[in-house]
Structures are given as structure tokens and as C-alpha cells.
Amino acid sequence: MKEGFLHKKDIGPFYKDLKKDYKVYRVKKKGPHYVFGEAPDFWDPGEDYIPTILPPKKYLQPQEETLFCMALAPRPSLKPKIEAPPQVIFGVRPCDISGISLTDKVFFDTNVDPYYKARRENTTIIGIDCLRPCDKDCFCSTVGSLDVKEGFDLLLTDIGEGYFITVGTPRGEKLLQDFSKARKPSEKEKESFLARREGRKKEYPYKFKTELSNLPLLFTSNWEHPVWKEIGDICLACGRCNLVCPTCYCFDTFDAMDVSLREGERRRQWDGCLLAEFAMIAGGVNFRTQRSQRLRHRFNRKFNYQMAKHGQSHCVGCGRCYRACLVHIHPVEVVNRLAEVKHD
Amino acid sequence: MISDIKLYIPTLAEIVKAQQLTELEKFFEIRLLEARPFSFEPGQFILLSVLGVGESPVTLASSPLKKDGVEVCVRRVGSLTNALHRLQEGATIGLRGPFGKGFPIEALKGKDLLFVAGGIGMIPLRSLIHYILERRKDFGQLSILYGAKTPKEFLFADELMAWGQKGDVRLMLTVDKPDETWGGNVGVITRLIPPLELRPKETYAIIVGPPVMYKFVLMELYQKALPESQILMSLERRMRCGVGKCGHCQINNVYVCQEGPVFSYQFLKRLPEAI
């Protein structure tokens, strides 16, 4: 079954049945925001959704995780520790599905990261499609992350009475068969799905003043653009944009010992290139002392370096960095400032 | 492609020799506890763990032809290096690697070599110099320029004496601040370059030193008309993972731990963040 239909009354039981075999996370309300977390029953904000405070990367690359355990006495010994319980993340939106598939490229590239790999292989992604922009600040379609082709096991598109299901992987297909009452969609349901997907195009205006494929060259040629100093002057270098970004994966490592100092762990935790110490080397030499330099580095990672390498924008347009930014730096505005440059 | 559960897990090793070289730098000979070959290229680095304290990138200082263990030399600057300095012979440490790309030995064969070392920049160069001296006939003229702040801060002083007496090595030393023992050159290392007679097309310059040194040495080599592809540099960054993930060593679009730390100036000049 490459496509399915699940009636809305059947999604609650599907969710409950999944919980018997998996840790299941879904979108929850937290104050005025949404977060991913555990919950007894199915619920989803539907069209009221705006991106969660943290993206679901927290289940694939936790904020802090153990790499190995060590005992220092009587003789030092090291023991790897990988925790990867089977889990389902329910209700992941296209922007975050893109974020996951881009992070896959990083961690599965060249030196496969065993921790990410173990978690990723034990994680099922059930997406819920977007048919209109979640708020005025998202720009997923502009960066090409609305129409997702990979990164999910199942993708549910609301077509009124129920969900049209796009099956992304054999694992998703099996899950659907084993846990849900999904059936093959009718012709009419398929037509409704296609019409809604087609209809949503007009809901998502293109927001950049240049073609997406121009960005790597645009960023390379605007290394000295005044916008870097302008946003550098207001940036607080707090690193919130790094933390909430679905495609920021940089980390630092450290040893954490228990009070006896005989046993402990090497861990890694999220790090952010906006933080002052990120590019500092021994003796205090720092290759990106200015906030403008660090912002330029981060923007180039999203729209130039990583994009040129993987052929896809590494900004997924979720708008989280803007919503989290205390001084309102908006990636669309930055890109458009660069795009305004007149070449003779 | 490494697909390995042990990607981030060090191999245990023993410090078999620890020797204070200067006030700040200490020399260590290290042997893996498990019997397996450890091969590397001069210029590559390892991630060295002081268990319970952390992990830091360190360049290898010994010749790859040395079979029984590797040597490193580490300046005491932060918490990890201070903890390392306190370790005695017989202590167990951890080691990952080797990582990165070292000096292009095949390209250097048959060429005249000009080494320019500033301070602890001599450490990675020592690995290559040892290799070259063991394969001396494969290489052309060998010149070593080495600058230190004071005469006491020269690393491997005994070896420098021996190299200087070999007759087929031109060794030139300079210090910023002389003391009563010093009768040699005083001043920045760039002053040693203009009097050299080089065959630019046949010469590779290999520069390792503090970031500030590179620009000035490059200007002097430019005067000597050395091709940019024949000027090699090793860059220092704080690699955390060594395997192209953690982001700390990134210069523009380049992960130093993957494509470096040894680069040609021809490559680096397009990276505005490099030096």
C-alpha cells in the first residue's frame, strides 16, 4: 500500500495502539506555545499549529547525550552507551521533515554517527501535512521544504472526513497495516488530496527576491555586505536561533564525572556558532570574534555552504529563529537585503 | 567511510615517557595498550583524552617511520593540557585518530624544502623533518627557519643542534628577546627570508606558527616568487569530533578536520576566514 485513507475517528485508536509498542510523541500545548511531548491520547492543533518551541531533532540528537561510560579505577576502561528506544514522532510538519532529512545527510555522510544512526533507525516519523502557512513568518515553500519527498514514514494530509496517507517507507507501510484501520483511498479521495495539494500553492507566496538556486552565489559574492554589520550590531549572540533550528546540529563534548571522580561519562551537548567561544582555539585566539562574523557564518551555512554541498537549502523556512530572536532578525529580510544589490 | 560504533571512543594508551622540554611544553611518548599498528602521515592530528577531563586535538610530533609508539608535544594552556602535564609515566590516556590530511609527501619528493616554524609550530614540522632526514636522498635542499620568543623556548634543542651540524641542512634560528647566552639572530622570523637564495619553482615552503605569523611570511615568500600551490600551511582549530560533524573547526565551507589541517595557500586564499 503506497497510499492510504484513514477516517478521522480511527486516528485516536491508531495513536493508542502505537503507544503499546513505542514511545510516542506528539504536538502538545505549553502555555501559548506548542511542544513535542508524550500524551495519553491523540490530539493535534491542525491548522492552528505554529512550529513547536524545539523541533523534533531533540529525539534524534538530544540536547545532551552520553557517548561512553568510563571507569578510571582500578584500571581505566571505556564502555560505549547507545540508547535508542523505538519511538514514533507523530504530527511532524513538512518543515521539520525536511530538517530531519537534511540532518540525515550530515550524520550519515562519510563518517556515520553511530548515535544518530541508532536513534534514527528506531524512529518512525508520521507527518501531518500543511495546507496553509502556519503564520506570517514561515516561508517553507520558498526554500523548497513544503513538498517533502523523503524523511517521513507516513504523511497524513487532511482531506475533510479523514486523512489521505502518503507512505514514505516500507516501515511506514507495515505500521499502517499492523496498527491502523487505514484502507486504500478511493478515486475521489485521491482527487480531493491532489486538489488540496494543488490549491495550497496560492496560499504560499514566494518570499525571496531572487531564485532559490541563486543563493549560494549571492552569499559568496556578498561577503562584505553592510547587512552583516547591521544585524551584528543588534544581535545579542544568545544562540537561541541555533537551539531552535531544525538543521543546527553542531555540538561540544565534555567529561562529566561522579563525585568519587572514579566513574563518569563523556557526553556531547548542543553548541551554537553564534556563541562567542564557538570558534575559539587554545590560547584564546578567536576566528569569529564579531557577532556580525558569526551571523554571517550561520547564514552562509544555511544558504551557501551546506546548500552547495547537498543541493538543498539548509534553512527549512519554519521561522523558529525569527520567533525566538529577541531582536527580530528575520532570515527572509536578510536574504532580500542581499538580493537587492545592484550589479552594474 | 567509517561506520563504526567506536567513532567517538578513544583507544587506551600509556604514557611511556614524559619529559619537560620548556617551561610550558612537555613531550610525551605514547603507546597503544592494544597491539595494533598505528600509521599516520606527518601533519595529521589525534584527539587526545585525559579521561575525566576531556579531549583535545594534538598534532603528532614523531616520524611515521617510528614503529613503537607515537610522540606528541603539548603546551600547557587550558584545563586539559594542564591535566595532561600533571600525568606521570605509566598513566593511561585515550587517543582517537589519526585525523585529517597531512603534508603531501609525494609532491615534496625531489623538491627543495623551506620550513618556517614559529613557536610550537615546530611540533608538526618535527614529524615531517624526521621523516625527511630518514629518507634524505628523496628530497632536495633542506632549510629550516625557526623563531621563538626567547632562547629557552626552542623545542627539541638537542635535535636542532644535531640538524645544524649535519651539513646538508641549513638551520637558521631567531628569537624575539635574547638573553646573555644568545649570540644568534634577533627579530621576527620574516627577516630570515630575504637573504635566502631559493629556486622558486623547485621549492616548497612549509609554514606552521601562530596565526599572526602567516600573513607576514606569505608576503616575504611572495617576494621570492614562490608558486601559491607550493606554499603549505597547517591551521590550528579546536576540533571536537575529528570526523566532520561538530562544526567547531569549520572555515567558510571547509571542515579543517576533514580537508586539512594542512592546506596550500592557493586553496586557503579563497577562504576569507582562514588566516
Chai-1 contact restraints between the chains, C-beta under 6 A:
chainA,res_idxA,chainB,res_idxB,connection_type,confidence,min_distance_angstrom,max_distance_angstrom,comment,restraint_id
A,L67,B,Y8,contact,1.0,0.0,6.0,A-B,restraint_1
A,F68,B,I9,contact,1.0,0.0,6.0,A-B,restraint_2
A,M70,B,L51,contact,1.0,0.0,6.0,A-B,restraint_3
A,L72,B,L51,contact,1.0,0.0,6.0,A-B,restraint_4
A,L72,B,G52,contact,1.0,0.0,6.0,A-B,restraint_5
A,P76,B,L51,contact,1.0,0.0,6.0,A-B,restraint_6
A,P76,B,T92,contact,1.0,0.0,6.0,A-B,restraint_7
A,L78,B,I9,contact,1.0,0.0,6.0,A-B,restraint_8
A,P80,B,I5,contact,1.0,0.0,6.0,A-B,restraint_9
A,P80,B,I9,contact,1.0,0.0,6.0,A-B,restraint_10
A,T110,B,M1,contact,1.0,0.0,6.0,A-B,restraint_11
A,T110,B,G244,contact,1.0,0.0,6.0,A-B,restraint_12
A,N111,B,I2,contact,1.0,0.0,6.0,A-B,restraint_13
A,N111,B,V243,contact,1.0,0.0,6.0,A-B,restraint_14
A,V112,B,S3,contact,1.0,0.0,6.0,A-B,restraint_15
A,P114,B,I5,contact,1.0,0.0,6.0,A-B,restraint_16
A,P114,B,L7,contact,1.0,0.0,6.0,A-B,restraint_17
A,W223,B,P272,contact,1.0,0.0,6.0,A-B,restraint_18
A,C250,B,C246,contact,1.0,0.0,6.0,A-B,restraint_19
A,C250,B,G247,contact,1.0,0.0,6.0,A-B,restraint_20
A,F251,B,C246,contact,1.0,0.0,6.0,A-B,restraint_21
A,D252,B,R240,contact,1.0,0.0,6.0,A-B,restraint_22
A,T253,B,R240,contact,1.0,0.0,6.0,A-B,restraint_23
A,F254,B,G54,contact,1.0,0.0,6.0,A-B,restraint_24
A,D255,B,G52,contact,1.0,0.0,6.0,A-B,restraint_25
A,D255,B,V53,contact,1.0,0.0,6.0,A-B,restraint_26
A,D255,B,G54,contact,1.0,0.0,6.0,A-B,restraint_27
A,M257,B,G52,contact,1.0,0.0,6.0,A-B,restraint_28
A,G264,B,G52,contact,1.0,0.0,6.0,A-B,restraint_29
A,I281,B,E236,contact,1.0,0.0,6.0,A-B,restraint_30
A,I281,B,R237,contact,1.0,0.0,6.0,A-B,restraint_31
A,I281,B,R238,contact,1.0,0.0,6.0,A-B,restraint_32
A,A282,B,V77,contact,1.0,0.0,6.0,A-B,restraint_33
A,G283,B,V77,contact,1.0,0.0,6.0,A-B,restraint_34
A,V285,B,P211,contact,1.0,0.0,6.0,A-B,restraint_35
A,F287,B,E273,contact,1.0,0.0,6.0,A-B,restraint_36
A,Y305,B,N253,contact,1.0,0.0,6.0,A-B,restraint_37
